[in-house]
Amino acid sequence: MLSGDPDAAAPYAWLVSRVCEEFHCLPKDAETAIEEDEEGLIFEVMDLRALAATKREFDHAVEQGKTIDQPSPMMRELMQLEYALMQERRR
């Protein structure tokens, strides 16, 4: 993560920090929630929130007529989804 390697595991304290930030809780509560979240719902919700924020960014860029020269991995994923939806609508 911090090394620039997208496949590197995030430090546990950083994961706890992200859960605290997203769900407005104390680190001990975040640790408990992470440990009890066997289905991975916490991180699924965080991913969906990140995708929604990226969609807002994408829509704003389109409205402004701007191009996204160096899209983030999430933006690339969103652009692929948008393209697939556009192709589906044309059928």
C-alpha positions as CSV (number, residue, x, y, z in Angstrom):
1,M,0.0,0.0,0.0
2,L,2.4,2.7,1.2
3,S,5.2,1.2,-0.9
4,G,3.2,1.8,-4.0
5,D,2.5,-1.9,-4.5
6,P,-1.3,-2.2,-5.0
7,D,-1.1,-5.8,-3.8
8,A,0.6,-5.1,-0.6
9,A,-1.4,-5.7,2.6
10,A,-2.6,-2.7,4.5
11,P,-1.3,-2.4,8.0
12,Y,-3.9,-3.5,10.5
13,A,-3.9,-0.1,12.3
14,W,-4.7,1.6,9.0
15,L,-7.7,-0.7,8.4
16,V,-8.9,0.1,11.9
17,S,-8.4,3.8,11.2
18,R,-10.4,3.6,8.0
19,V,-13.3,1.8,9.7
20,C,-13.3,4.5,12.5
21,E,-13.4,7.2,9.8
22,E,-16.1,5.6,7.8
23,F,-18.4,4.6,10.7
24,H,-17.5,7.3,13.3
25,C,-16.4,4.9,16.0
26,L,-13.5,4.4,18.4
27,P,-10.6,2.1,17.4
28,K,-11.6,-0.6,20.0
29,D,-15.1,-0.7,18.5
30,A,-13.7,-0.8,15.0
31,E,-11.5,-3.7,16.0
32,T,-14.4,-5.6,17.5
33,A,-16.5,-4.9,14.4
34,I,-13.7,-6.1,12.0
35,E,-13.2,-9.3,14.1
36,E,-16.9,-10.1,14.1
37,D,-17.5,-9.3,10.4
38,E,-17.2,-12.8,9.0
39,E,-19.0,-11.9,5.7
40,G,-16.8,-8.8,5.0
41,L,-19.8,-6.4,5.1
42,I,-17.8,-3.6,6.6
43,F,-15.3,-3.5,3.7
44,E,-18.1,-4.1,1.1
45,V,-19.9,-1.0,2.4
46,M,-16.6,0.9,2.3
47,D,-16.0,-0.2,-1.3
48,L,-19.5,0.8,-2.3
49,R,-19.1,4.2,-0.7
50,A,-15.8,4.7,-2.5
51,L,-17.4,3.7,-5.8
52,A,-20.3,6.2,-5.2
53,A,-17.8,9.0,-4.5
54,T,-15.9,8.1,-7.7
55,K,-19.2,8.1,-9.6
56,R,-19.8,11.7,-8.4
57,E,-16.3,12.7,-9.4
58,F,-16.8,11.0,-12.9
59,D,-20.2,12.7,-13.4
60,H,-18.8,16.1,-12.4
61,A,-15.9,15.7,-14.9
62,V,-18.3,14.7,-17.7
63,E,-20.5,17.7,-16.9
64,Q,-17.5,20.0,-17.0
65,G,-16.3,18.4,-20.3
66,K,-13.0,17.4,-18.6
67,T,-11.0,14.3,-19.4
68,I,-9.6,12.0,-16.8
69,D,-6.0,11.5,-17.9
70,Q,-4.7,9.3,-15.1
71,P,-7.7,7.5,-13.6
72,S,-7.3,5.7,-10.3
73,P,-8.0,2.0,-10.2
74,M,-11.5,2.7,-8.8
75,M,-12.1,5.2,-11.6
76,R,-11.0,2.7,-14.2
77,E,-13.4,0.1,-12.8
78,L,-16.2,2.7,-12.9
79,M,-15.3,3.7,-16.5
80,Q,-15.5,0.0,-17.5
81,L,-18.9,-0.3,-15.8
82,E,-20.2,2.9,-17.5
83,Y,-19.0,1.6,-20.9
84,A,-20.7,-1.8,-20.3
85,L,-23.9,-0.1,-19.4
86,M,-23.7,2.1,-22.5
87,Q,-23.1,-0.9,-24.7
88,E,-26.1,-2.7,-23.0
89,R,-28.4,0.3,-23.6
90,R,-27.5,0.2,-27.3
91,R,-28.7,-3.4,-27.7
